[in-house]
């Protein structure tokens, strides 16, 4: 009997020893019963994504997590059946699945539960702003990504900046087309040209990773970053001897002459005396005769230049310019100027001291700033009589009179709005509404009374260009791929207005003037140049138009960006739309 008791005591001692050992190793029996399987506790990649954990405990408890990217709610509770939520405090931009542990504790024990957060394909920018000096130079843009082997595009928010060039080619990580479980740092170099203007300039980019064989297949995009470059110090004129000097750049050889006058605002004496002002005005004149039908009607035009010396070569409250031009900015391309000063400058030309000739003038005011903007004023009455007079305000975009964007905007404003009194054919995708009745009535009156604005229709069936649509010569696509039709969306609105082509010079400042716009320009030129002796004949227009159809130039042909095998490229975004014309004073 004693032997049997001894054996029982020995076995009990071994059991207690093992139990103590297990407790010391943290393997005690947990008071928690976990009802949610760990495999289901994977949070989505987004911030504030949640997963619920169900459990029971016979006593009060508290909870915590061992990572800083997650939190829990509630953090304490009483006995019984319970639930808590694991919540992601941030988006998972680490490039890999991240893991954490939920720790439940009570007086008598604890329990650990693993959870995780899904990974995302990411591009993490090292910084959002890069500041560059006036002299320019090389710039390195650094970022990290878990994507490998794809094509990288740096996309400008607006037109492709001419002062920033891609310099260094490199693949995004390795050459394998896969997503790795870690981030890899990359560095890309750009060359920044010197800023020869007097304004700070900014280019906003984002990174787009695309399929190298199909750039329309976008895998991921980054956030925005800005490249900011300081401008030259603002100058002040001291020599005003050439102010209001006149020069005729072209004289008509047919008809009475269609008067176009070029003048600049924000140019100081140094820029005028160096010949820069003259170069800009001459190139601007040539730009105007690049678009049909004006190109083939050039012999009917007079072109004048008025030289204006401004006190400063910058715009804003702290500076003074000859015509007091102002650019609204803050996302608007609206430009205003001093109407009376423009007219006073025109009257320096002897021919325009006669009211009848002044009323036919189309003036292009070139602002000495590289900003992308443009506004035209037309529909101006003198002593109660409506005139063809117009003022087009156009900045020297990219500080280059030979820049394609500047050429296109100059033609849009001066020829489209100013000469032919056309309206804007664009529609904002964000403006999903109809043209207000007040605007419909206003523009309908211009159509009926003056024959203006006939590139816009307020009917989906009875358009001002129905007669052109019915003509056999306008049934196929033009050299830009545009097909004459009836497309909804105009005057900035998606509904209530229709335009003749999908895109055009009066939409994104490309693809030339469409047939109804060319007809309007043709009528304006011939009626003004030949006067009452001329009568419009549609067949004559068609014959002329078919002989001088617009065709894309080398610059205009680049309606899409094409890329070679280089690892990254800079491309432009959608062309910025211009402010609508201001009609009347």
Secondary structure, 3 states (H helix, E strand, C coil): CHHHHHHHHHHHHHHHHHHHHHHHCCCCCCCEEECCCHHHCEECCCCCCEEEEEEEECCCEEEEECCCCEEEECCEECCEEEEEEEEECCCCCCCCCEEEEEEEEECCEEEEEEEEECCCCCEEECCCEEEECCCCEEEEEEEEEEECCCEEEEEECCCCCCCEEECCCCCCCCCCCCEEEEEEEEEEEEEECCCCCCCCEEEEEEEEEEECCEEEEEEEEEEEEEEEECCCCCCECCCCCCCCEEEEEECCCCCCCEEEEEEEECCCHHHHHCCHHHHHHHHHHHHHCCCCCHHHHHHHEEEEEEECCCCECCCCCCCCCCCCCEEEECCEEEEECCHHHHHHHHCCCHHHHCHHHHCCCEEEEEECCCCCCCEEEECCEECCEECCCEEEEEECHHHCCCCHHHHHHHHHHHHHHHHCCCCCCCECCCCCCECCHHHHHHHHHHHHHHCCCCCEECCCCCCCCHHHHCCHHHCCCCCCCCCCCCEEEECEEEEEEEECCCCCCCCCCCCCCCHHHHHHHHHHHHHHHHHHHCCCCHHHHHHHHHHCCCCCCCCCCCCCCCCCCCCEEEECCCCCCCCCCEECC
